[in-house]
Amino acid sequence: MIRVENISGGYTGESVLKNVSFEVGSGELFGVLGPNGSGKTTLLKLLSGVLPIRGGEIFLKGNRLQDFSTKQLARMVAVLSQHSFESFSYTVKDTVSLGRYAHQKGWFQSWSKEDEEIVQTVMAQTGVASLQNKTIQELSGGEKQRVFLAQALAQEPEILLLDEPTNHLDLSYQKELLDLLKRWTIDKDLTVV
């Protein structure tokens, strides 16, 4: 599903990562460990196409990352970043529903019964269904983290990139989240990094 061959990249002329290689199969849960500042977030930004690759290649499903359009990548890869900022007072349901954007078609994008079912399912699975009418600003850090995970899952990605996904979650929710991700790797053949 993901093949990384000797990639190098970083910010403003300096490569934070140099000659990194690994493979992650379809339906695998792959963890990246390292101290602060070691390049974990940079790696995820390279994998998602946010940062340019300075050397090497990244392949998704056998094709070069650069060969995918933005919309194709959005349908295939979802990202839960370390710091999710919200500047609008969206409700939880509206925020989760944004994950369906990559699947909308045409000029006048319509909301389907399937879209609604997927949003309701992921909200239930992440434990935020009871919060769906609250605004994001009303939530705790852990609740927000679960909402943004639900948004990523609503995208129905084949690849899910998570940057410190258990941030702000208490121990019981950390375990629940990791169990949920493991279930999704099995049931939906989701690849998680």
Number of C-alpha atoms within 10 A of each C-alpha: 17 21 20 18 16 15 21 21 24 19 11 6 8 10 17 15 21 15 13 15 14 11 13 16 15 18 20 19 19 13 8 12 9 8 7 8 9 12 19 17 18 20 22 20 20 20 25 20 17 10 15 15 21 16 16 15 19 25 17 20 14 10 14 14 20 15 11 14 9 12 12 12 20 20 18 18 22 24 23 20 18 14 11 10 10 11 8 10 13 15 17 27 23 17 21 27 22 15 25 22 16 17 15 13 10 6 6 7 10 10 13 10 8 9 19 14 12 21 25 19 16 23 26 14 16 21 17 21 18 10 17 18 13 16 17 25 15 13 14 11 14 15 20 22 23 24 26 24 24 30 27 24 29 26 27 22 23 21 27 24 22 19 20 14 19 18 13 16 19 10 10 8 17 16 13 15 20 14 12 14 20 19 14 18 20 15 10 15 17 24 25 24 18
